[in-house]
Amino acid sequence: MNALTRIMTGAIIARTRRAPADARLRERGARIGGVLGGILRRTSQTGFVLYALALGAALGLASADFATSGGYPVGGTTIGAWTAWAKTGAVDADPYSRAVNARRGEIPLALGEGLLLTAARDDSGRRLDASCTYSVGGAVPPARAWTLTIGGRGAVDPAAKPVREAFTSTEILREADDRFVITIGQEVQSGNWLPMPRPSGPVRLALRLYDTPVAASVGSLDRNTVPAITRLGCKR
């Protein structure tokens, strides 16, 4: 009985001695866990912030590239199939117009110099395509001189042969009533012919009026005062 008592007493004393050590270990483990948890929470928050910043930067760059890769995105006046851009070269031009000008490396026409009109669709509202043939002609707003240019979106193929890209008012063949017709297509045409800049894909027309009184009154233009754009056919 005494031996059993001594054994039980020894076990109780051992447990009593181990209790503070176990408590200290648990406390130390809790502190380490708290520190690690705080580090993980801060790391998670930092990662989320970095991800949000990276995503915002990527979306911003993508939207800016899309907005400035084609024509001017805002500020135009629609006139039939054409859009007139009266303020792209003005002192108070919007940021998008300035970005497009900088990306193209172009000097736009100022308000007192002329007016730019662009077209990416025909009179029926169909997108201009290089695989189709178009007739462009009729009337042009009054101007001392004008040019009609065609171009495609995207980089120019360096292996492609150079082709004519524009007509000027001084070299155009006209009808007896001073009207004109320009045929744009892949196949060679008699008269005023402008070849397509590429085999297929979207194209855009640019009509530049120099020293024109309508630059300050774009609202006076209507569908009958700008050239008509008619699709004649497309390659299948």
C-alpha positions in Angstrom: 0.0 0.0 0.0 2.9 2.3 0.9 4.6 1.5 -2.4 1.4 2.2 -4.4 1.0 5.5 -2.5 4.5 6.5 -3.3 4.0 5.7 -7.0 0.8 7.7 -7.2 2.3 10.6 -5.3 5.3 10.6 -7.7 3.0 10.7 -10.7 1.0 13.6 -9.3 4.2 15.5 -8.5 5.6 14.8 -12.1 2.3 16.0 -13.7 2.4 19.1 -11.4 6.0 19.9 -12.5 5.1 19.3 -16.2 2.0 21.6 -16.1 3.9 24.9 -16.2 6.1 23.7 -19.0 3.1 22.5 -21.0 1.4 25.9 -20.4 4.5 27.7 -21.6 4.7 25.6 -24.7 1.0 26.2 -25.5 1.5 29.9 -24.9 4.6 30.0 -27.1 2.7 28.0 -29.8 -0.2 30.4 -29.7 2.2 33.4 -30.1 3.9 31.7 -33.0 0.6 30.9 -34.6 -0.6 34.5 -34.2 2.6 35.8 -35.8 2.3 33.4 -38.7 -1.4 34.2 -39.1 -0.6 37.9 -39.2 2.1 37.4 -41.8 -0.2 35.3 -43.9 -3.0 37.9 -43.7 -0.7 40.8 -44.6 0.8 38.7 -47.4 -2.7 37.9 -48.7 -3.8 41.5 -48.6 -0.6 42.7 -50.3 -1.0 40.0 -53.0 -4.6 41.1 -53.6 -3.6 44.8 -53.9 -0.8 43.9 -56.3 -3.2 41.7 -58.3 -5.8 44.5 -58.5 -3.1 47.0 -59.6 -1.8 44.7 -62.2 -5.3 43.9 -63.5 -6.2 47.6 -63.6 -3.0 48.5 -65.5 -3.6 45.7 -68.0 -7.2 46.8 -68.6 -6.1 50.4 -68.9 -3.4 49.7 -71.4 -5.7 47.4 -73.4 -8.5 50.0 -73.5 -6.1 52.8 -74.5 -4.6 50.7 -77.3 -8.1 49.9 -78.6 -9.3 53.5 -78.4 -6.3 54.8 -80.3 -5.5 52.0 -82.8 -8.3 53.0 -85.2 -9.9 56.3 -86.0 -10.8 59.1 -83.5 -13.2 57.5 -81.0 -15.1 60.6 -79.9 -16.0 64.1 -81.0 -17.1 63.5 -84.6 -20.2 64.7 -86.5 -22.0 62.1 -88.6 -23.0 63.1 -92.1 -24.3 60.1 -94.1 -21.6 57.5 -94.3 -19.0 60.1 -93.3 -17.9 61.5 -90.0 -16.5 65.1 -89.8 -13.7 65.8 -87.3 -13.6 69.5 -86.8 -11.6 69.8 -83.5 -8.9 67.1 -83.8 -6.3 69.7 -84.6 -7.8 72.4 -82.3 -6.0 73.7 -79.2 -8.8 72.3 -77.0 -8.8 68.8 -78.7 -9.9 66.0 -76.4 -7.2 63.6 -75.0 -8.2 60.7 -77.2 -7.7 62.8 -80.4 -4.3 63.9 -79.2 -3.4 60.3 -78.4 -4.4 59.1 -81.9 -2.5 61.9 -83.5 0.6 61.1 -81.5 0.3 57.4 -82.3 0.0 58.0 -86.0 2.6 60.7 -86.0 0.3 63.0 -88.0 -0.2 66.7 -87.8 -4.0 67.2 -88.0 -5.7 70.0 -89.8 -6.4 73.0 -87.6 -9.7 74.7 -87.7 -8.5 77.5 -90.0 -6.7 75.1 -92.3 -9.4 72.6 -93.4 -11.6 69.7 -92.3 -11.1 65.9 -92.1 -13.9 63.5 -92.9 -13.6 59.7 -92.6 -15.7 56.8 -93.6 -15.5 53.1 -92.5 -18.9 52.1 -93.9 -20.8 52.6 -97.2 -24.1 54.4 -97.6 -26.0 51.2 -96.7 -24.2 50.9 -93.3 -22.0 47.9 -94.3 -18.4 48.0 -93.2 -15.9 48.8 -96.0 -14.0 45.6 -96.9 -11.0 45.3 -99.1 -12.4 42.3 -100.9 -15.3 44.4 -102.3 -15.5 47.1 -105.0 -16.9 50.5 -104.3 -18.0 53.6 -106.2 -17.2 56.9 -104.5 -18.4 60.1 -106.1 -20.8 62.9 -106.5 -20.4 66.2 -104.7 -17.7 67.5 -102.4 -18.1 70.4 -100.0 -16.6 73.7 -101.3 -12.9 73.8 -100.7 -9.8 75.3 -102.4 -8.4 71.7 -102.7 -9.2 68.2 -101.4 -7.7 64.7 -101.3 -9.3 61.3 -101.0 -7.2 58.6 -99.3 -7.8 54.9 -98.6 -6.0 52.9 -96.0 -6.3 49.7 -94.0 -6.1 49.1 -90.3 -3.0 47.5 -88.9 0.7 47.4 -89.9 1.6 47.6 -93.6 3.0 44.4 -95.2 6.6 45.3 -96.0 6.7 42.7 -98.8 3.6 44.3 -100.5 4.2 46.4 -103.6 3.5 50.1 -103.2 0.2 51.1 -104.7 -1.6 54.4 -105.2 -3.4 55.5 -102.1 -5.0 58.8 -102.9 -6.5 61.1 -105.5 -6.3 64.9 -105.4 -8.8 67.4 -106.7 -6.3 68.7 -109.3 -5.9 65.3 -111.1 -9.3 63.8 -110.9 -11.2 63.2 -114.1 -14.6 64.9 -113.9 -17.9 64.7 -115.7 -19.4 67.7 -117.6 -21.3 68.9 -114.5 -18.0 68.8 -112.5 -19.0 65.7 -110.7 -16.6 62.7 -110.4 -16.6 59.0 -109.7 -13.7 57.0 -108.2 -13.8 53.3 -108.4 -12.0 51.5 -105.5 -11.3 47.8 -105.8 -8.8 45.0 -106.5 -9.3 44.9 -110.3 -7.9 47.6 -112.6 -10.7 50.0 -113.8 -10.8 52.7 -116.4 -11.0 56.3 -115.4 -10.4 57.2 -111.7 -9.3 53.9 -110.1 -7.9 53.5 -106.6 -6.5 50.0 -105.7 -7.3 48.4 -102.4 -4.4 48.5 -100.0 -4.8 44.9 -99.0 -6.5 41.7 -100.2 -9.1 41.6 -97.5 -10.1 43.2 -94.2 -11.5 46.5 -93.1 -10.5 49.7 -94.8 -11.1 53.4 -94.2 -11.6 56.5 -96.4 -10.3 59.9 -95.5 -11.5 63.0 -97.3 -9.4 66.1 -96.4 -10.8 69.5 -97.4 -8.3 72.4 -97.5 -9.2 76.0 -97.0 -12.9 75.3 -96.7 -15.6 77.5 -95.3 -17.5 74.5 -93.8 -14.7 73.8 -91.3 -16.4 76.3 -88.9 -19.9 75.2 -89.7 -20.0 71.4 -89.9 -23.6 71.4 -89.0 -24.5 73.0 -92.4 -23.3 69.8 -94.2 -25.8 67.1 -95.1 -25.9 63.8 -97.0 -26.2 65.4 -100.4 -23.0 67.5 -99.9 -20.6 64.6 -99.3 -19.5 61.9 -101.7 -21.7 58.8 -101.9 -20.2 55.4 -101.2 -21.8 52.5 -103.0 -20.8 48.9 -102.9 -20.7 47.4 -106.4 -19.8 43.8 -105.5 -17.5 41.5 -103.5 -15.3 38.6 -104.2 -16.7 35.3 -102.9 
